[in-house]
Amino acid sequence: MTSRPIHAQINISALKHNLSVVRSYTSDTKIMVIVKADAYGHGLLHIASALKNADGFAMLELDAAICLRNAGYQQPILLLEGFFSVAEIKLFKQYQLSAVIHNEVQLEMLALSKQHEIDVFIKINTGMNRLGFTPEKFPYVLQSLASNSNIGNISLMTHFANADDPVKNETVQKQWQCFNTTTSGLNLPRSLANSAAIIRHPKTHADWVRPGIMLYGASPFTDKTAAELNLHPVMTVTSRLIAIQNLTAGDKVGYGGLFQATRPMRIGIVAAGYADGYPRHALTNTPILVKDQLTRTLGHASMDMLAVDLSTVKNAQLGDSVTLWGEGLPVNEVARATATISYELLCALAPRVEKTLQNSQLNSKL
């Protein structure tokens, strides 16, 4: 427990609302919610509880998947990078976990394993060139898995590189066509669509969609806001002013003196820094709220503090609330100003930042 004022409010009602938005796009398609990286920094178990009506979960971390099973979740749980050793396959069987198969070493591990009926998703590389088998290798991979008595259900998947880009629709079309050509004639479940494709490319929905960032209330696009997509922010990170300084013209602020006042002005010091997950590379003019009034940061954030301009904030005083992102200040706007993406800001929230779970009936600490 800490008395330091920075904390993150996790709005469960907003999360449930965002899941309903996903369902509004997908009709009868199954939804596999992405909860990797501690549910994008929001807290795995509480997020999973709010998403308990989803059809499945997907993540990277084996220990987190086991945690979900031990918590009583019965839905399919998919490990997006699969397993990394033969020994891990035993755990996949024990906890009924599904594995993405994306390289030949994993095929060899399965051949050596004595576990039976491990469900797998074959990852096909349709152009992102990150994980997956080339279309040319796919028939061999499918035959290898289909003839292996260790394998249970087989599904097929790929991942789009540019579904979020409004001017690269032809890239999505090319990957989609590649996937369809490669898997033609096969009566196997398919999964292609991430958040961006769910919204903009409905023909890619197939049997399973995999929403991630939209669940957490951020837009997957640069040309559409979360509000325009009817998505509500789930994480709101707030702190307070712990000091106020009065500057004269020529005074500098913070390490390196990167901001210099050109006139007399008031600035505030906020209990939040890069050790809390706020990006150090954020420069002067990054948007921030003080007393729900929009203002800007000054200079670089330090480890535990950052400076804000109080020139336009009426009656600012010690203890006033500060919103780093979330309700009233979309995380996408902060990400854009800091030359990063909303995913990074959410996932980078530090463990020392206390989380508070909120909905209409609950207000408790995580």
Secondary structure, DSSP 8 states (H G I E B T S, - for coil): ----S-EEEEEHHHHHHHHHHHHHHHTTSEEEEE-HHHHHHT-HHHHHHHTTTSSEEEES-HHHHHHHHHTT--S-EEETT--SSHHHHHHHHHTT-EEEE-SHHHHHHHHH-----EEEEEEB-SSS-SSSB-TTTHHHHHHHHHT-TTEEEEEEE---SSTT-TT-HHHHHHHHHHHHHHTTT----EEEE-HHHHHH-GGG--SEE---GGGGT--S-SSS-TTTTT---SEEEEEEEEEEEEE-TT-EESGGG-EE-SS-EEEEEES--GGGT--TT--TT-EEEETTEEEEEES---SS-EEEE-TTSTT--TT-EEEEEBTTB-HHHHHHHTTS-HHHHHHT--TTSEEEEESSS-EEE-
